[in-house]
Amino acid sequence: MKKRVLAMILAAMVTISACPAAVWGEEIFSSEIQVFEEEPQEVILEEGEEIALPELEEDLSVPEEEAGGGTWQTEEDTEEFQEISGDASKAEQEPAGEEVWQDGTAEAEALFTQPEEPEEFSDGGELFSSEAKAGVSSCAITSCSGISTGKIRITARVPQPVKSVDKYYYLFQVNPVNDKLKKRITRTVKPDKAGSTISFTLDTAGHPEYVMAKYAIAVKTKAGSKLSSFTRASGVSYVSAPEKTASVKTGYFLPATKKGLQTTNIQELTQTKSKTAFFNLPVSILLANNAERVPYEYNGKTYYFNKIGGYTQFVRQCNQKGIQVTAQLLLDWSSATKSLTASGSKGSRAAYYAWNTKNADAREKMEALFSFTAELFSANDCYVSNWILGNEINTYSVWHYPGNMSKSEYITSYSESFRSLYNAVRSKRASSKVFLCVDHYWNMTVQGYAAKDVVDSVAKKLKTLQKGVNWNLAYHAYPYPLTDCRFWSGKNSNYLTNRSDSPIISLNNLNALTSYIRKTYGANTRILLSEQGFTSTVGQDAQAAAVALGYYIAACNPMVDGFIIRSYQDESHEAAQGLAMGLKGKKAFAVFVNMDSSKSLNYTKKYLNKQVGSKWTGKVPGYNAKRLYKMYRSA
């Protein structure tokens, strides 16, 4: 027996000097003999199909674009397959016992549990393994990005081959709530040397979830096809640059001027000569159970959403007339939406709610709804240029109620939902922009958090979640207080400074906001003054002056892309509170209609001189009359 052992050791040493270092097997440490076994090739056959013998001369050349990168991925090496769909949480605990491939065929688990046989060599020896044990840092994902229309590529570096029971690295979707392996997507052959690069290329056609998903690389560490047979071998990553996958790459539509109106009435837009239309889109409408309800496939499941024909018709009319469209997506309370609202926020107690991103089913439904809605408004004859997620998210107790969440949890929850909408929108129409929304309490906490704190916190969180999220800011520059439209008066000046630490930022000190955003985040972070209103309760002349001066300040600020008035006419319930912000039937109406034309001053000057003073241009940083009727911007 001792002679046999010695002979085996000598044979192994000779073999090592002449053969590759990496083989499949099991390591036995200390002074024990090391035995290496080769896993039999997995063979998957259709019913009645015979095994085809391989060609004698197989072309194993590396594709030209991958040459030099250490990647051995070929078309044949990346057969795609999916787990049997079902309840996500149950699937993790009780994975399906069959492996289901993209062509719909299923093979019994016995195919993956055939007895393994050791790899034998002519001298009777066996190879030692140089593979590392699988762990979340075994592979490093270096890129997870859209690369072209309908294509995503995930690339990773493998410092040392990772030990497994077969010859593949697998790409998995992970559960975004806990980062556990969820669904196998595709696989690639393992390189046989250290420091190699592997890559996976996905086709998003028929798979809108691919651009929304979080990914990880795994290896098979046990025989079988269940999730428990696999071990994660990398960190996790979302897909960056989703716009590269979009089929619609038409450029961003810039309106002629920055003037806009909140309405879904095309006549109101044409009467006021508005260049931007803004409307709120409650989620309950998208989930309404009526004749416009249609099926939508997402991640192997069928959801039902509403085609909202009235909204799509309105958007088409705006597109035809050269009017830019901005939509604000709001999670309202209804029997259909309650499962989507954040845990602990049950009960109709606020205007709008935070999304439930902690529950896998709720989160997937949110993603599906975002994907459907973005697709609905992506075509060149029916598109939304600007998307806003939520309303005044800093004042969360009223406008984005999260239930019982810490500030950190709240920021994470909003950032996760924002990232999902961002990828949905940008993967459908590459040029559309996505905005977060805050009110004018810049460094004050009123029923929530300070706006500046929320903006900075969300920006920081998005940066850690996904590379290159180009967020933008929808800001509400209402006067302070709302019941007095004369924002230039100097009242409450201790709340309105020209510094970034100003407690409140309204139109009077808008430069404090735009300078901070430009210096901190760059000129490509655009600002949309998406909701303004000026009450006429202190006089129609004052309201007319406020509308004109507010627009001029926005028109002459290159960081601002829009100035949107929220009320075409008075709302009775608001007027009772001293907020008569409508334009119809008032002096402000003619001002609004003409303030972005070459004859602007003919309609505004008398109100500005009377209410603000003859030196009113000093209240407009960068004032230039030509900027009033053209789109003046820095990006």
Secondary structure as UniProt FT lines:
FT   HELIX           2..18
FT   TURN            30..31
FT   STRAND          37..38
FT   TURN            47..48
FT   HELIX           64..66
FT   TURN            67..70
FT   HELIX           76..78
FT   STRAND          81..82
FT   HELIX           88..93
FT   STRAND          99..101
FT   TURN            102..103
FT   STRAND          106..107
FT   HELIX           109..112
FT   STRAND          117..118
FT   TURN            122..123
FT   TURN            136..137
FT   STRAND          139..148
FT   TURN            149..150
FT   STRAND          151..158
FT   STRAND          168..174
FT   TURN            176..178
FT   STRAND          181..189
FT   TURN            194..195
FT   STRAND          196..203
FT   TURN            205..206
FT   HELIX           208..211
FT   STRAND          214..220
FT   HELIX           227..229
FT   STRAND          230..232
FT   STRAND          237..238
FT   HELIX           242..245
FT   STRAND          259..262
FT   HELIX           266..272
FT   STRAND          276..282
FT   HELIX           283..286
FT   TURN            291..292
FT   STRAND          293..298
FT   TURN            299..300
FT   STRAND          301..306
FT   HELIX           309..320
FT   TURN            321..322
FT   STRAND          324..330
FT   TURN            335..337
FT   HELIX           338..340
FT   TURN            343..344
FT   HELIX           360..376
FT   STRAND          378..379
FT   TURN            380..381
FT   STRAND          382..383
FT   STRAND          386..389
FT   TURN            393..394
FT   HELIX           396..399
FT   HELIX           407..428
FT   TURN            430..431
FT   STRAND          433..438
FT   HELIX           451..465
FT   TURN            467..468
FT   STRAND          472..475
FT   TURN            482..483
FT   TURN            487..488
FT   TURN            491..492
FT   HELIX           493..495
FT   TURN            500..501
FT   HELIX           507..509
FT   HELIX           510..521
FT   TURN            523..524
FT   STRAND          527..532
FT   TURN            537..538
FT   HELIX           540..555
FT   TURN            558..559
FT   STRAND          560..565
FT   HELIX           572..575
FT   TURN            576..578
FT   TURN            584..585
FT   HELIX           587..594
FT   TURN            595..596
FT   TURN            598..599
FT   HELIX           600..611
FT   TURN            614..615
FT   HELIX           616..619
FT   TURN            621..622
FT   HELIX           625..628
//
